[in-house]
Every structure is written in structure tokens, then in C-alpha cells.
């Protein structure tokens, strides 16, 4: 059995176990870093950084390594466990419930929903909201956020209804080019039968849900729950009376919002505006 490096406490974590097992499996199979990189379609230096716990891979790379090393799902399971460990404590219960939900109704006051974010948008958002994190720590959180999108690729994905405040569309998170790709992703998702997108325009006036974002989760069996999220905090609401109140306020938002068709028209207009900004050279 190959011992984990002695100089890193990292290897008592799920992420560290992923790194340690990837190295062990490769050495037991007698494979070089170069060979594993070729089979997994990544650079040998990248594989080496993963084995040392310096780099946390994307889901596609973890799956490729699992196959290349004949891990039979072990690395993929460790990867999921490591992703879970990257989630803030206050949000972990919500993420668990999100995986079981059959319907999700969201109101987003300031950002694109995490399950629709592109990597570039998520990177810009996390970097701005947590400026003291290293680039590597930001990348780990980006991987964890994008991993949530697996639920929309399930054979029977949950129904998603998202109301986006117009501020979400107008704030150039990461710059014009990032917003073009992000809004194209939103428009593409809106074309799926399980996804509905509405934009709440500035002209709608008072929102009734100022101060944060809201998610209502519904399940095949059991009561709905509400998740309220601010900048660095979140809370689950399970009281039937409170959930009913939030659901009513959410319905009022949907009435004030543009129709799904008009919402996509507005998003397409914003895409063209951002695309024009991205093509315009900055003044020297």
C-alpha cells in the first residue's frame, strides 16, 4: 500500500483521499503520469498536481481518471464527497434537499442561479465576494458550484422556474464577454421543457422580497421548504405557515414579471448589448 505524503494534513480530507487514491491506483497499475494523462486526456503535470492535492479536478477529469485507472467509480465517489466538503455549512442541508426536489421555484435578486452559472461567471462572482481566497481556492469552489448542475442532466430533472431581477441581467459580472456566454446559457436553458425563466423588470417597483434570494423546493412526498440566502448566510424555513407566506409572495413576483417570451426577448437584447461592448476596443 502506498503511503500518503507525511507533510500534508490535506490527506485526511475527502479531497486528500481523492488525491492519495489516484496516486495509489496509478502506481499499483504500473502506469506513468504521462500514460495516465494520455488516457484521461490531460497533461501529465496536471495529473501530478492532482495526486499531490494541489489541484482539484473538474467532474469530467475525475470521471476520466476513474476510467483510466480502473477505479470502478471509487474516484468519482470520492470526488462527490470532496465537492460536498467545499460547501459552506449553512448551505449544506439545502444542497442535500435540492438533490431530492421535484420542483424548484427561485427568485434571484442579484445573481444568476448557481445551477445555471457558467464557470467564468461563477469564478468572477466567487472571486469578487471572497477576495481573500487564493486562485486555487476559488477554482475549488467553482468546481463545487458547477457540480450542482448535474441535477438538470438527470433522466427526470426537477422542474425549474426562476424569476431573475433585471439587476441580474444588467450587472456585468466578469465583464461583457462573460455575460454574453452566461446569458446565452440562460436562454438555452429556457428552451428546455423543464425550465421557465422570467425577468422582473425595474419598472415593477417594490419586490416584496428585498434583501436576498429565495428558493422554494417541492418534493414528490413531503412538505415544501424555503431557503433564504444573503451574501454570506442562508436559512431553511420549514414552518408550513411561513412557507405558505413565501409562496404567496413569490406568486405575486411572477405576476409582476415579464412573460417567459418577453423575458427571453429582453435577455437576447442584453446579449447583443454585451456583445457590442465586448467588440468595442477600450480607449488608450
C-alpha positions as CSV (number, residue, x, y, z in Angstrom):
1,X,0.0,0.0,0.0
2,X,1.4,3.4,-1.0
3,X,1.6,5.8,2.0
4,X,0.1,9.2,1.7
5,X,2.7,12.1,1.9
6,X,3.5,12.8,5.6
7,X,3.9,16.5,5.1
8,X,0.3,17.4,4.4
9,X,-2.8,17.3,6.6
10,X,-4.7,17.6,3.4
11,X,-4.7,13.8,3.1
12,X,-7.2,13.3,5.9
13,X,-9.8,15.2,3.9
14,X,-12.0,13.8,1.1
15,X,-10.1,15.9,-1.3
16,X,-6.9,14.5,0.0
17,X,-8.2,10.9,-0.2
18,X,-9.1,11.5,-3.8
19,X,-5.5,12.6,-4.5
20,X,-4.0,9.8,-2.5
21,X,-6.2,7.1,-4.1
22,X,-5.4,8.4,-7.6
23,X,-1.7,8.1,-6.9
24,X,-2.1,4.6,-5.3
25,X,-4.1,3.3,-8.2
26,X,-1.7,4.6,-10.8
27,X,1.3,3.2,-9.0
28,X,-0.3,-0.2,-8.4
29,X,-1.2,-0.4,-12.1
30,X,2.4,0.5,-13.0
31,X,1.3,3.4,-15.1
32,X,3.4,6.6,-15.7
33,X,2.0,10.1,-15.2
34,X,2.4,10.5,-19.0
35,X,0.3,7.4,-19.8
36,X,-2.5,8.3,-17.4
37,X,-2.5,11.8,-18.8
38,X,-2.9,10.4,-22.3
39,X,-5.7,8.1,-21.4
40,X,-7.5,10.8,-19.3
41,X,-6.8,13.4,-22.0
42,X,-4.9,15.9,-19.8
43,X,-1.3,16.9,-19.2
44,X,0.9,14.8,-17.0
45,X,1.8,17.8,-14.9
46,X,-1.9,18.3,-14.3
47,X,-2.2,14.7,-13.1
48,X,0.8,15.1,-10.9
49,X,-0.8,18.2,-9.2
50,X,-4.0,16.3,-8.6
51,X,-2.1,13.5,-7.0
52,X,-0.3,16.0,-4.7
53,X,-3.6,17.6,-3.7
54,X,-2.6,20.9,-5.3
55,X,-5.4,20.7,-8.0
56,X,-9.0,19.7,-7.6
57,X,-10.3,18.4,-11.0
58,X,-13.5,19.1,-12.8
59,X,-16.1,16.4,-12.9
60,X,-15.2,15.3,-16.4
61,X,-11.5,14.9,-15.4
62,X,-12.4,12.9,-12.3
63,X,-14.5,10.6,-14.4
64,X,-11.7,10.2,-17.0
65,X,-9.2,9.4,-14.3
66,X,-11.6,6.9,-12.7
67,X,-11.9,5.1,-16.1
68,X,-8.2,5.3,-16.9
69,X,-7.2,3.8,-13.6
70,X,-9.9,1.2,-13.4
71,X,-11.2,2.6,-10.2
72,X,-14.8,1.3,-10.8
73,X,-16.4,4.5,-9.5
74,X,-14.2,5.0,-6.4
75,X,-12.7,8.2,-7.6
76,X,-16.0,9.6,-8.8
77,X,-17.5,8.9,-5.3
78,X,-14.6,10.5,-3.6
79,X,-14.9,13.5,-5.9
80,X,-18.5,13.9,-5.0
81,X,-17.6,13.7,-1.3
82,X,-14.9,16.3,-1.7
83,X,-17.3,18.6,-3.5
84,X,-19.8,18.3,-0.6
85,X,-17.0,19.3,1.7
86,X,-16.4,22.5,-0.2
87,X,-19.9,23.8,0.5
88,X,-20.5,26.2,3.4
89,X,-22.1,24.6,6.5
90,X,-25.1,26.8,6.3
91,X,-25.9,25.7,2.7
92,X,-25.1,22.0,3.0
93,X,-28.6,21.0,4.2
94,X,-30.2,23.0,1.4
95,X,-27.9,21.3,-1.2
96,X,-29.0,17.9,0.1
97,X,-32.6,18.8,-0.2
98,X,-32.1,20.3,-3.7
99,X,-30.9,16.9,-5.0
100,X,-34.3,15.4,-3.9
101,X,-36.6,18.1,-5.2
102,X,-39.0,17.6,-8.0
103,X,-39.7,21.3,-8.4
104,X,-37.6,24.4,-7.7
105,X,-39.0,28.0,-7.7
106,X,-36.4,30.7,-7.4
107,X,-36.2,34.4,-7.1
108,X,-32.7,35.8,-7.7
109,X,-32.2,39.4,-6.6
110,X,-28.5,39.8,-7.7
111,X,-27.0,36.8,-9.4
112,X,-27.8,34.0,-11.9
113,X,-28.9,30.8,-10.1
114,X,-25.9,28.6,-9.2
115,X,-27.3,25.7,-11.2
116,X,-27.3,27.8,-14.4
117,X,-24.0,29.6,-13.9
118,X,-21.1,29.2,-16.4
119,X,-17.6,28.6,-15.0
120,X,-16.5,32.0,-15.9
121,X,-19.4,33.7,-14.3
122,X,-19.1,31.6,-11.1
123,X,-15.3,32.4,-11.0
124,X,-16.0,36.2,-11.3
125,X,-18.7,36.0,-8.7
126,X,-16.8,34.0,-6.1
127,X,-13.6,36.0,-6.6
128,X,-15.5,39.2,-6.0
129,X,-17.4,38.0,-3.0
130,X,-14.4,36.3,-1.4
131,X,-11.4,38.5,-2.3
132,X,-9.1,36.9,0.2
133,X,-9.2,33.4,-1.3
134,X,-6.4,32.1,-3.4
135,X,-6.9,31.4,-7.1
136,X,-6.8,27.7,-6.2
137,X,-9.5,28.0,-3.5
138,X,-11.7,29.9,-5.9
139,X,-11.3,27.2,-8.5
140,X,-12.3,24.5,-6.0
141,X,-15.5,26.5,-5.2
142,X,-16.2,26.9,-8.9
143,X,-15.9,23.1,-9.4
144,X,-18.3,22.6,-6.5
145,X,-20.8,25.1,-7.8
146,X,-20.8,23.7,-11.3
147,X,-21.2,20.2,-9.9
148,X,-24.7,21.1,-8.7
149,X,-25.8,21.3,-12.3
150,X,-25.8,17.5,-12.6
151,X,-29.4,17.5,-11.4
152,X,-30.5,19.2,-14.6
153,X,-28.9,16.4,-16.6
154,X,-30.8,13.7,-14.8
155,X,-33.2,11.5,-16.8
156,X,-36.0,13.1,-14.9
157,X,-34.7,16.6,-13.9
158,X,-36.7,18.8,-11.5
159,X,-38.9,21.5,-12.9
160,X,-37.1,24.8,-12.5
161,X,-38.9,28.2,-12.5
162,X,-36.6,31.1,-12.0
163,X,-37.6,34.8,-11.7
164,X,-34.5,36.9,-12.3
165,X,-34.5,40.5,-11.1
166,X,-33.5,42.8,-14.0
167,X,-30.4,43.8,-11.9
168,X,-29.1,40.2,-12.5
169,X,-29.2,40.8,-16.3
170,X,-27.7,44.3,-16.1
171,X,-24.8,43.7,-13.8
172,X,-21.8,42.9,-15.9
173,X,-20.3,40.2,-13.7
174,X,-16.9,39.4,-15.0
175,X,-17.2,41.7,-17.9
176,X,-19.1,41.8,-21.2
177,X,-17.7,38.6,-22.7
178,X,-18.5,36.6,-19.6
179,X,-22.1,38.0,-19.6
180,X,-22.6,37.1,-23.3
181,X,-21.8,33.4,-22.6
182,X,-23.8,33.4,-19.3
183,X,-26.9,34.9,-20.7
184,X,-26.7,32.6,-23.7
185,X,-26.6,29.7,-21.2
186,X,-29.7,31.1,-19.5
187,X,-31.5,31.5,-22.9
188,X,-30.5,28.0,-23.9
189,X,-31.8,26.6,-20.6
190,X,-35.1,28.4,-21.1
191,X,-35.6,26.5,-24.3
192,X,-35.8,23.2,-22.3
193,X,-39.3,21.9,-21.4
194,X,-38.4,21.7,-17.7
195,X,-37.1,25.2,-17.3
196,X,-39.1,28.5,-17.2
197,X,-37.3,31.9,-16.9
198,X,-38.9,35.2,-16.2
199,X,-37.3,38.6,-15.7
200,X,-38.7,41.0,-13.1
201,X,-38.2,44.5,-14.6
202,X,-37.1,47.6,-12.7
203,X,-40.4,49.1,-13.6
204,X,-42.2,46.5,-11.4
205,X,-41.4,48.6,-8.4
206,X,-41.2,47.1,-4.9
207,X,-40.3,43.4,-5.0
208,X,-41.7,42.3,-1.6
209,X,-38.6,40.1,-1.2
210,X,-35.9,42.7,-0.8
211,X,-32.7,41.8,0.8
212,X,-31.9,38.4,-0.7
213,X,-32.8,35.5,-2.9
214,X,-35.4,32.8,-2.4
215,X,-35.8,29.2,-3.3
216,X,-38.9,27.1,-2.8
217,X,-38.3,23.3,-3.0
218,X,-41.1,20.9,-3.6
219,X,-40.8,17.1,-3.3
220,X,-42.7,14.1,-4.6
221,X,-43.6,13.3,-1.0
222,X,-43.4,15.7,1.9
223,X,-43.9,19.4,2.5
224,X,-42.3,22.3,0.7
225,X,-39.3,24.1,2.2
226,X,-38.0,27.6,1.6
227,X,-34.3,28.7,1.5
228,X,-33.5,32.3,2.0
229,X,-29.9,33.4,1.1
230,X,-27.9,36.6,1.7
231,X,-24.3,37.4,0.9
232,X,-22.7,35.1,3.5
233,X,-25.6,33.4,5.2
234,X,-28.6,31.3,4.5
235,X,-31.5,29.7,6.4
236,X,-34.1,27.0,5.8
237,X,-37.7,27.7,6.6
238,X,-39.9,24.7,7.2
239,X,-42.9,26.1,9.1
240,X,-46.0,25.4,7.0
241,X,-47.3,28.9,7.7
242,X,-44.1,30.6,6.8
243,X,-43.7,28.5,3.6
244,X,-47.2,29.4,2.6
245,X,-46.5,33.1,3.1
246,X,-43.3,33.0,1.0
247,X,-45.1,31.0,-1.7
248,X,-47.8,33.7,-1.9
249,X,-45.2,36.5,-2.2
250,X,-43.4,34.5,-4.9
251,X,-46.6,34.2,-6.9
252,X,-47.0,38.0,-6.7
253,X,-43.5,38.4,-8.1
254,X,-44.4,36.1,-11.0
255,X,-47.4,38.2,-11.8
256,X,-45.3,41.4,-11.9
257,X,-42.6,39.7,-14.0
258,X,-42.4,39.7,-17.8
259,X,-43.9,36.7,-19.6
260,X,-41.4,34.0,-20.4
261,X,-41.4,35.0,-24.1
262,X,-40.8,38.7,-23.3
263,X,-38.2,37.8,-20.7
264,X,-36.1,35.9,-23.3
265,X,-36.5,38.9,-25.7
266,X,-35.0,41.1,-23.0
267,X,-32.2,38.7,-22.4
268,X,-31.4,38.4,-26.1
269,X,-31.3,42.2,-26.3
270,X,-28.9,42.3,-23.3
271,X,-26.8,39.7,-25.0
272,X,-26.4,41.9,-28.1
273,X,-25.6,44.9,-26.0
274,X,-22.9,43.0,-24.1
275,X,-21.6,41.5,-27.4
276,X,-21.3,45.0,-28.8
277,X,-19.4,46.2,-25.7
278,X,-17.1,43.2,-25.9
279,X,-16.2,44.1,-29.5
280,X,-15.6,47.8,-28.7
281,X,-11.9,48.4,-28.0
282,X,-11.0,50.1,-24.8
283,X,-9.7,53.7,-25.1
284,X,-5.9,54.0,-25.0
